[in-house]
């Protein structure tokens, strides 16, 4: 697909004006005959004057802004051939029709070489002359429209990309009373269109662009559009009359709601506020593009500023546990458990969808997660973990949760490949083995030296690699595990506190209470009471009173 700008507009400059024509002949009677024999106005022509030689004709061309010259070849002074030559050099856009006699055929051939549009033989046939002029007028008007359209599109492209335009002032042909920027985009682009053949995708763009214009351009509305990206069409909608906002919104909703690009998927739009000063266009382009990112929240097809304000007001996002996710991913990556990695990534994006995170917010969280994940992998001996990609993926291509999920899965596959290719430090496996040993024996008065002896390594080396791998010292790790188990027993059993202390590996009751309070901020009795009160409140029952003392 070609990402270069493509532009289009539908008559953005209104109806074509009359073409200014000059009649040139050294005989005044012929000039008058040509001027009054034909209804030039009906052909779209305004005769601005008559000249009797080439020199006078050049002066009038410059003074009157002449676009078409109807001239005899043979004249006293500067003849028609020299006039055509001068016009080609000085005013190349001016069209020339020559009138010649049969004996002037060689002159006529020279005139054609000089760029003369057509020539007619004397005596002039009125119908033939009218037909020739009518065709030239149509060509001039089309050329004028295209030139003015290109100027508008170049200006709009500059406003869209850079916040400024060539000369900054909008083209004078861009007349209107009110304006609105509409940014449109194909949903789920990466999944549905990124791999499409160039020819087929160009047809999609054509259907998209023409379909949008055909639905928007009715009554007093006109449109000019610029493809700023292969999946981003910026449209300047122009109203020639003051129009109520609900009319703008209804026109846009109807257009987008029925717009079919010809393939599976949909097109959605971000619509700026309506404005009257074209100097605001750059800001309105940015506003419309920003609104597009809200599409992922509920699949809305038309996204306006009012909707954006409502969607973003008082928004509170639930927190995402990056640390826990990283721990799970590290384990699954080292085990080369691809299904588990995919499950975790899928679960992560399910959380983002349900929590209504915007895609830039998702990416910011993932960047943080990715940095922590690489840090953990390096601690286990991995190298070469700096991924080539930097920055957020193109938001116009990866414009859905599924698109970003594809990028994340690609990163995980690359990490799995690196692990498989380079292997990991043996210390990782030693620590994993130690963890399993600890789980089986945490209820006993287990010491780091005992674990080291079982692993047949020195206590100092074990302490070093254990801290590097888990981020915690052995005692801290053991206490966290035991306290977690104690919290579960306090919440689910009626066992005495001293019994629970013994079950989780603390032989000294007071030491257990001290450690528990350090990690939870409350004593075991307070924790249990809080849990009981909470459960009782949720069930609607009366308060239960515990008679157990902290020294029982």
Phi, psi and omega in degrees: 000148183262114182280359182295155180299134168237143185226157174200155174210158180243101180045056183289352184244014176080193182291151179291140179276166179295143179277133181276124184238145177241133177260131184232120176198144183279002176248117184299325182294325179289319178301313181295321179299314180294325184290319190256352180284328186248142175279087185295326181302320179298332179272000181086025185240141171243115178282113186265354179167177178229144178229150186251003170200173185294324182296315178294324180299317179299321179296316181290326177302316181289317184291320188261356182065043184295140179248339182221132179242126175252111192224147171283157179278310184269117177215153173292155182073224178285117183277184184295324180294315179295323177299314180299320179296315180295319179297320181297323181284319189260328182224069187298341181280345182288129178271144184232133171240125182259146174244128184219160174269170180302322183288350181261021187300320179298324176296320182298320179296321177296323180297319179299319180295334180275007176092014177295132186293323181197165174218150183235149180267146174280149352290144186289132174274122186299316180296319179294316179299316179300318181295316180297313182295319180301318179294316180296318178301315179299318179296317181296314182295321177296317179297319178298316180297316181296319180295317179291322178297318179297322179295318179295316182294321177296319178296314181294321178297318178297319178297321183291314188274322191238355183075011178209168180224167180296116184081347176066321180287138178293151179302142181298337181286349181273078182262147179177169181258320180225156184220158175206137176264131177238117176258123180242153186207149175278131179287152176049047188300314186300318183287326191255335189231342189300326183260010182288144178300147186303315182297318181292321181289326175299324177293323176297314179299319181296315179296321179298309185292310182292323178297319179296314181296319183296332181272331182274325189272087173219160180057239186257017180261137174231161183218147171225137188230152178225127171280103180277344180203159180300339177234038176209109179253121178259124182239128173264112180263126186245132174250131179275357179226158172295127187228135179296149182301322182295332177290317176302312184295319180295318179298316182292315180299319179294319181294311183288323182295333181252006184280123181236115181286001178092003177221169179299139181123182181220165175247136177234164189224143168253125185243125179288174170294155174285138182219165184242343181258114181297344175296343179274357191302318181300314179296323180289327174298313180298321180297314181296319180293319178301322182295335182301328185293344180283351182301327184291342184294313181214013177074017181299138184278325180241122185245110181253170181298322179298316178296319181299317179298318181292320183290328186264346183289138177054031181278125177239116181270134175293147181290151179246126184279091182293318184299313180297319179296318179298317179300316179295320181292320179302313181298313182294322180295315181292330177279355184057038182266083184299316178303322180291320177299313180298321179297318181293320178294318178298318179296320179298315181286333173297320177298316180297318180297308184294329180275353179062046171288141171281156185300319176299326178291322176299315183293322178299318178295318181294322177300319177294316178298317182297320180295317179293322179296315179295324178297316179296321180292322178297321179297336179267009174102002181284146175231170178067038186262003179278106182291147185294325184287140176228142178082170182292139175301156182309114184291344176280336178267312179265068188256034178208163175301318181298322179296313178293325178298325176298318179296316181296317178297324176297320177297317181295321178296322179294320178295319177298321179296317180296320179295317180293324183283318187259343184073180179227164180299139182297343179297329179300313182292326177298315181293320178298321177295319179296320180299316179296321178297319181295317180302322181286338190232014184293341180284345178268172178279066187283137179242156181300323181296328179291318178297316180299318179297319179295325179279349182064042174228166182286149179302322181294318179294320179298314181300322181293308184289331178293317179292320179297322185280316186262343184079006181226151171287164183301313182297316179299316180299313180297314181299317180299317180296314182294317180295321176300317179294320179296318179300319179296316180292322177298326183275337189242353181231169175257014181300148175295155181299319181292331177291319179295320179303315180294321183295330182262008170105008178256113181277335178259114187298314182296324177295320178300313180300319181296314180294318180301316181293325178299319185273334185246343182084006179209165178281164177304319180297317179295321179298313181296317179299319178297317179296317181296317180297320180295314181294322179294319179297319181292329181272350178085007182274179179280168182288140176260144181247126177267131180261003182287132177266165182290348181252006179297000000 
